[in-house]
């Protein structure tokens, strides 16, 4: 995986599978997610970005600023070259901290089959466990 950043652009639905894919790839040592924040229809650009806390999974416990970067849609459309230059200029220590945190949260975005035999070693939680925990917390 040679890409340092992966763009997570808005899809048909804000919590599209691209979020999970980017987080899982980043946690596997790949790219750092760069989320493009869509602008809510009918609102001015200032303050018009959709509330990320309502659209991304696990915001109850995951601070996405620790694992990703955010770009307003207008910047992505009009000045992506500048955005890329700014990302390339980030300090190496900052990028490594984001990669380390991505590795810590990867299991929340990765589905794995449960070991079928008793005494199996991999008992880490999988995305299913995290999803059920979020549903229980919401209930």
Beta strands, then each sheet from edge to edge (+ up, - down):
strand 1: 5-8
strand 2: 32-37
strand 3: 68-72
sheet 1: 1+ 2+ 3+
end
